[in-house]
Amino acid sequence: MLDLKLKIPPLLLTLLFGLAMWVISESSVLIEIPVVVSLCLSFALFTLGATVLISAVVSFRFAKTTVNPLLPSESTVLVKSGVYKFSRNPMYLGFLLFLFAFGILLGDVKPLFIVPLFFSYMTIFQIIPEERALQGLFGNEYKQYQREVRRWL
């Protein structure tokens, strides 16, 4: 089974990208986001991210398969129900929404430039290797799922 390119847990990556966002926000303000807008929008995005992430984990637990993203070879079933009808990677989508919410909460647009970097990094170093592993495990069933459901949203 193909190993992932990097063995860094996605939650840790999310925290590291969040730290980078915070560091960037400490420099001069590029375009300030009003506090009321920042609070409301970040709360909404965080809530949406949490809902998506929790729904994904619950779907995996209900299917009795692993949620460990570093060991896709331990997957016992291809989960295609619930939030997985809309995204093949709802856990990563939840993390992306958390970062977007955090960037807005910081009150400046500069930290938001980190979000596309997270998106790209996760796609290249986590999702694509996972897809190869799942293709090896589930064959044509996974190919069909890829045709029916988008990678992110």
C-alpha positions in Angstrom: 0.0 0.0 0.0 1.3 3.5 -0.8 2.4 5.5 2.1 1.5 9.1 2.4 4.2 11.6 1.4 4.4 13.1 4.8 3.3 11.6 8.1 2.1 14.8 9.8 -1.4 14.5 11.2 -3.9 16.9 9.5 -5.0 18.4 12.9 -1.3 19.3 13.6 -1.0 20.8 10.2 -4.2 22.9 10.8 -2.7 24.2 14.0 0.6 25.0 12.3 -1.1 26.9 9.5 -3.2 28.7 12.1 0.0 29.7 13.9 1.4 31.1 10.7 -1.9 33.1 10.2 -1.5 34.5 13.7 2.1 35.5 13.1 1.2 37.2 9.8 -1.7 39.1 11.6 0.8 40.6 14.1 2.4 42.7 11.4 0.8 45.9 10.0 -2.8 45.7 9.0 -3.5 45.4 5.2 -7.3 45.7 5.2 -9.0 45.7 8.5 -12.2 43.6 8.9 -14.8 45.3 11.2 -15.1 43.6 14.6 -18.9 42.9 14.3 -18.4 41.3 10.8 -15.3 39.5 12.0 -17.1 38.0 15.0 -20.3 37.0 13.2 -18.7 35.6 10.1 -16.0 33.7 12.0 -18.6 32.2 14.4 -20.7 31.1 11.4 -17.8 29.5 9.6 -16.4 27.8 12.7 -19.9 26.4 13.4 -20.2 25.1 9.8 -16.7 23.6 10.0 -17.4 21.9 13.3 -20.7 20.5 11.9 -19.0 19.1 8.8 -16.1 17.7 10.7 -18.2 16.0 13.4 -20.7 14.6 10.9 -17.7 13.1 9.0 -16.3 11.5 12.1 -19.7 10.2 13.2 -20.1 8.6 9.7 -16.8 6.8 10.0 -17.6 5.6 13.5 -21.0 4.4 12.5 -19.4 2.5 9.6 -16.8 1.1 12.0 -13.8 2.2 9.9 -10.7 4.1 10.9 -10.6 7.9 11.1 -6.8 7.8 11.2 -5.7 9.8 8.1 -2.2 8.5 8.2 -3.3 4.9 7.7 -5.8 4.8 4.8 -4.9 1.2 4.3 -6.8 0.3 7.5 -10.1 1.5 5.9 -12.6 -1.3 6.0 -15.4 0.3 4.1 -15.9 3.1 1.7 -18.1 5.7 3.4 -20.4 7.4 0.9 -23.3 8.4 3.1 -24.1 11.5 5.1 -21.7 14.4 4.5 -19.7 12.1 2.2 -22.4 12.5 -0.4 -21.2 16.1 -0.9 -17.5 16.0 -0.2 -14.9 13.2 -0.4 -12.9 15.0 2.3 -15.3 16.6 4.8 -12.8 16.4 7.7 -10.3 18.4 5.7 -13.0 20.8 4.6 -13.9 21.3 8.3 -10.3 22.2 9.0 -10.2 24.5 6.1 -13.3 26.3 7.4 -11.7 26.5 10.9 -8.7 28.3 9.3 -10.9 30.6 7.3 -12.9 31.5 10.5 -9.7 32.1 12.4 -8.3 34.3 9.7 -11.4 36.4 9.7 -11.4 36.5 13.5 -7.9 38.0 13.4 -9.4 41.1 11.8 -7.2 41.5 8.8 -7.3 40.0 5.3 -3.5 39.1 5.3 -3.9 35.8 7.3 -6.5 34.7 4.8 -3.8 34.3 2.2 -2.7 31.2 4.2 -6.0 29.4 3.5 -5.2 28.6 -0.1 -1.8 27.3 0.9 -3.4 24.9 3.3 -5.8 23.8 0.6 -3.0 23.1 -1.8 -0.8 21.4 0.7 -3.5 19.1 1.9 -4.5 18.3 -1.6 -1.0 17.4 -2.7 0.5 15.8 0.4 -2.5 14.2 2.1 -5.5 13.8 -0.2 -3.9 12.6 -3.4 -1.9 9.9 -1.6 -5.0 8.9 0.3 -6.9 8.6 -3.0 -4.2 6.3 -4.4 -4.5 4.1 -1.3 -8.3 4.0 -1.4 -8.2 3.2 -5.1 -6.0 0.2 -4.3 -8.4 -0.9 -1.6 -11.8 -0.3 -3.2 -11.0 -0.3 -7.0 -13.8 0.5 -9.3 -16.2 1.4 -6.4 -13.8 4.2 -5.4 -13.4 5.4 -9.1 -17.2 5.6 -9.4 -17.3 7.6 -6.1 -14.7 10.0 -7.4 -16.9 10.6 -10.5 -19.9 11.3 -8.4 -18.5 13.4 -5.5 -16.1 16.3 -5.6 -12.8 16.2 -3.7 -13.5 19.2 -1.5 -17.0 20.5 -2.2 
